[in-house]
Amino acid sequence: LRSRSRGMATSASRAAALSLMRRMLRVSRGWRGEGGADEARYIVQETSRVFRERKNLRDAEVIAGALEEGEGRLQTALHYGIAYPLMTHTPLAGGGDVKNVLPPAEAGGSSWASHVGEKGVSD
């Protein structure tokens, strides 16, 4: 019974993956992004590469995550006309919990750096 349900899940995820791949390849045929034919070729190459890399996945959660990622990239391509993956936001390095902000410049200051004072920035 266990192997039968596992087979059904595998066939369902296989069908979903094939459907996603077909949709991606169809998008490449009518691609109208800024990069034109080069981006269309990129879509075909990237789709082929990623699906080949992931063809042996067996864990249902990993498969679901990969399909979700693919759907996201497809929707980004369709909605924004961007063939390439979006960059993820990473917070700026450093800073920690303390924010070092220069004090505002004094109203009557004569130099462009009057807010720094005579000592400069470092103490």
KABEL-V382763 format. One record per backbone hydrogen bond with DSSP energy under -0.5 kcal/mol. CO is the residue of the C=O (numbers start at 0). NH is the residue of the N-H. If there is no record, write none. Layout:
# KABEL-V382763
<<CO | NH> <CO | NH>>
This chain:
# KABEL-V382763
<<0 | 4> <1 | 5> <2 | 6> <3 | 7> <4 | 8> <5 | 9> <6 | 10> <7 | 11> <8 | 12> <9 | 13> <10 | 14> <11 | 15> <12 | 16> <13 | 17> <14 | 18> <15 | 19> <16 | 20> <17 | 21> <18 | 22> <19 | 23> <20 | 24> <21 | 25> <22 | 26> <23 | 27> <24 | 28> <25 | 29> <27 | 30> <32 | 35> <34 | 37> <35 | 39> <36 | 40> <37 | 41> <38 | 42> <39 | 43> <40 | 44> <41 | 45> <42 | 46> <43 | 47> <44 | 48> <45 | 49> <46 | 50> <47 | 51> <48 | 52> <49 | 53> <51 | 54> <53 | 56> <58 | 62> <59 | 63> <60 | 64> <61 | 65> <62 | 66> <63 | 67> <64 | 68> <65 | 69> <66 | 70> <67 | 71> <68 | 72> <69 | 73> <70 | 74> <71 | 75> <72 | 76> <73 | 77> <74 | 78> <75 | 79> <75 | 80> <75 | 81> <76 | 80> <80 | 82> <93 | 95> <94 | 97> <97 | 99> <98 | 100> <105 | 108> <110 | 113> <112 | 115> <112 | 116>>
